[in-house]
């Protein structure tokens, strides 16, 4: 029998979040782990996501809408 169930890994123990049905206590099973969480992507992971046109538009908005910082004021 093969089935897929969601589980939570906590303190070194996998805890099923779905029913295991008729699986008997002390049954031996084979576990395959597939992480479902999306890893955090740093800024470098965003490179290439925007089209050139979108990147140009974003640069234009930043240049026109945000205040410029004068290094001499710091």
C-alpha positions as CSV (number, residue, x, y, z in Angstrom):
1,X,0.0,0.0,0.0
2,X,1.3,3.5,-0.9
3,X,-0.2,6.8,0.2
4,X,1.0,10.4,0.7
5,X,0.2,12.2,3.9
6,X,1.2,15.6,5.1
7,X,3.4,15.7,8.2
8,X,5.1,18.2,10.6
9,X,8.7,17.7,11.6
10,X,9.2,18.9,15.1
11,X,11.9,18.1,17.7
12,X,13.3,15.3,15.6
13,X,9.9,13.6,15.1
14,X,7.6,13.4,12.1
15,X,4.0,13.9,13.1
16,X,1.4,13.0,10.5
17,X,-1.2,15.7,9.9
18,X,-3.5,13.4,8.0
19,X,-5.0,10.1,9.1
20,X,-2.9,7.0,8.5
21,X,-6.1,5.0,8.2
22,X,-5.7,1.3,9.1
23,X,-2.0,1.3,9.6
24,X,-1.3,-0.9,12.6
25,X,0.8,0.2,15.6
26,X,4.5,-0.8,15.2
27,X,4.2,-1.2,11.4
28,X,7.4,-0.7,9.5
29,X,7.1,1.8,6.8
30,X,9.3,3.5,4.2
31,X,9.3,7.3,4.4
32,X,10.2,9.7,1.6
33,X,10.6,13.3,2.6
34,X,9.7,16.2,0.3
35,X,9.9,19.7,1.7
36,X,6.8,21.7,0.8
37,X,8.1,25.0,2.1
38,X,9.5,27.5,-0.3
39,X,12.9,28.6,0.7
40,X,13.4,32.3,1.2
41,X,14.9,33.9,-1.8
42,X,17.4,36.6,-1.2
43,X,17.7,39.7,-3.4
44,X,20.1,37.9,-5.8
45,X,17.4,35.3,-6.4
46,X,15.3,38.0,-7.9
47,X,17.7,38.8,-10.8
48,X,16.1,38.1,-14.1
49,X,12.5,37.8,-12.9
50,X,11.4,41.1,-14.4
51,X,11.4,41.8,-18.1
52,X,13.6,44.6,-19.3
53,X,10.5,46.7,-19.8
54,X,9.3,46.1,-16.2
55,X,12.7,46.8,-14.8
56,X,13.0,50.1,-16.7
57,X,9.5,51.1,-15.5
58,X,10.5,50.2,-11.9
59,X,13.7,52.3,-12.2
60,X,11.7,55.2,-13.6
61,X,9.2,55.1,-10.7
62,X,12.0,54.9,-8.1
63,X,13.8,57.8,-9.7
64,X,10.7,60.1,-9.8
65,X,8.8,59.0,-6.7
66,X,11.5,58.6,-4.0
67,X,13.5,61.3,-2.3
68,X,17.2,61.3,-3.1
69,X,19.6,61.1,-0.1
70,X,22.4,63.6,0.0
71,X,25.6,61.8,1.3
72,X,26.8,65.0,2.8
73,X,23.8,65.1,5.2
74,X,24.9,62.0,7.0
